[in-house]
Amino acid sequence: MTTTAAQITRTTDAGEVTYSLTIDGAVASFLVIDAETRMVWNVETVAAHLGEGFARTLWEAANAEAECYHALDHHRTAEGDAFAQAVGGETIDETTGYVAECCICNSPDDDTDY
């Protein structure tokens, strides 16, 4: 019988916090959040471990430290949106989640089509 050793680590670097779940020394999943706003920047799980709840485990670990937020809907990939829907939690407010380079965040208030 094989025993699997799983471990969650937390690292900070250049304004971001990364929570990683490793199994027998190999990264199986990671969650990256903005250190200041606590907004999710990225979450990924290795294909061999999809559906095992590792991303959720990291989300819960990050939230145990301080509340985390999902990106605005239009900033999420389809996979990121599915993750947000699956784990629940709050979406960051529009002012904090604003991105100047985003055509949706920075669109004029008129009805002009671009």
C-alpha positions as CSV (number, residue, x, y, z in Angstrom):
1,M,0.0,0.0,0.0
2,T,1.4,3.5,-1.0
3,T,1.0,6.4,1.4
4,T,0.6,9.8,-0.2
5,A,1.9,12.9,1.7
6,A,0.0,16.1,0.8
7,Q,1.2,19.5,2.1
8,I,-0.1,23.1,1.7
9,T,2.5,25.8,1.6
10,R,2.1,29.6,1.5
11,T,4.7,31.9,-0.2
12,T,4.7,35.6,-0.9
13,D,6.5,37.4,-3.7
14,A,6.1,40.7,-5.5
15,G,2.6,41.6,-4.2
16,E,1.1,38.1,-4.5
17,V,0.5,35.2,-2.2
18,T,0.6,31.7,-3.5
19,Y,-0.9,28.7,-1.8
20,S,0.4,25.4,-3.2
21,L,-0.7,21.9,-2.5
22,T,2.0,19.4,-3.1
23,I,1.8,15.6,-3.1
24,D,5.0,13.7,-2.5
25,G,6.9,16.8,-3.3
26,A,5.2,17.7,-6.7
27,V,2.8,20.6,-7.1
28,A,-0.7,19.3,-7.7
29,S,-2.6,22.6,-7.4
30,F,-1.9,26.3,-6.7
31,L,-3.9,29.4,-6.0
32,V,-2.4,32.9,-6.5
33,I,-4.0,36.0,-4.9
34,D,-3.2,39.6,-4.8
35,A,-1.6,40.3,-1.4
36,E,-3.3,43.7,-1.0
37,T,-6.9,43.1,-2.2
38,R,-7.0,39.3,-1.7
39,M,-8.4,38.8,-5.1
40,V,-7.8,35.6,-7.0
41,W,-5.4,36.1,-9.9
42,N,-5.0,32.4,-10.9
43,V,-5.9,28.9,-9.8
44,E,-4.7,25.8,-11.5
45,T,-4.7,22.0,-10.8
46,V,-2.6,19.5,-12.7
47,A,-4.8,17.4,-15.1
48,A,-4.1,14.2,-13.2
49,H,-5.6,15.7,-10.1
50,L,-8.7,17.5,-11.5
51,G,-11.9,16.9,-9.5
52,E,-10.1,15.9,-6.3
53,G,-11.0,19.1,-4.5
54,F,-7.4,20.5,-4.3
55,A,-8.3,24.0,-5.6
56,R,-11.2,24.1,-3.1
57,T,-8.8,23.1,-0.3
58,L,-6.5,25.9,-1.2
59,W,-9.4,28.4,-1.4
60,E,-10.4,27.4,2.1
61,A,-6.8,27.6,3.4
62,A,-6.5,31.2,2.0
63,N,-9.9,32.2,3.4
64,A,-8.9,30.9,6.8
65,E,-6.1,33.5,6.8
66,A,-8.3,36.4,5.6
67,E,-11.3,36.7,3.3
68,C,-10.5,36.3,-0.4
69,Y,-12.5,37.6,-3.4
70,H,-13.1,36.4,-6.9
71,A,-12.3,38.6,-9.9
72,L,-15.1,40.5,-11.6
73,D,-17.1,38.2,-13.8
74,H,-15.7,39.7,-17.1
75,H,-12.1,39.1,-15.9
76,R,-12.6,35.4,-15.3
77,T,-12.0,32.5,-17.8
78,A,-14.7,29.9,-18.2
79,E,-12.7,27.7,-15.8
80,G,-12.2,30.5,-13.3
81,D,-15.9,31.2,-13.4
82,A,-16.7,27.5,-12.8
83,F,-14.3,27.6,-9.8
84,A,-15.9,30.7,-8.4
85,Q,-19.3,29.2,-8.7
86,A,-18.2,25.9,-7.2
87,V,-16.5,27.3,-4.1
88,G,-18.7,30.3,-3.5
89,G,-17.5,33.4,-1.9
90,E,-17.7,37.1,-2.7
91,T,-16.7,38.8,-5.9
92,I,-14.5,41.8,-5.5
93,D,-16.2,45.2,-5.7
94,E,-16.1,47.0,-9.0
95,T,-13.9,49.9,-7.8
96,T,-11.2,47.6,-6.4
97,G,-11.5,45.1,-9.3
98,Y,-11.2,47.9,-11.9
99,V,-8.4,47.4,-14.5
100,A,-7.5,50.5,-16.6
101,E,-6.4,48.3,-19.5
102,C,-9.7,46.4,-19.6
103,C,-12.0,47.5,-22.4
104,I,-15.0,46.5,-20.2
105,C,-13.9,48.3,-17.1
106,N,-12.8,51.3,-19.0
107,S,-15.8,51.6,-21.4
108,P,-17.6,54.9,-21.8
109,D,-21.0,55.2,-20.2
110,D,-22.8,55.7,-23.6
111,D,-24.3,53.1,-25.9
112,T,-21.6,53.3,-28.5
113,D,-20.7,49.8,-29.9
114,Y,-17.0,49.1,-30.3
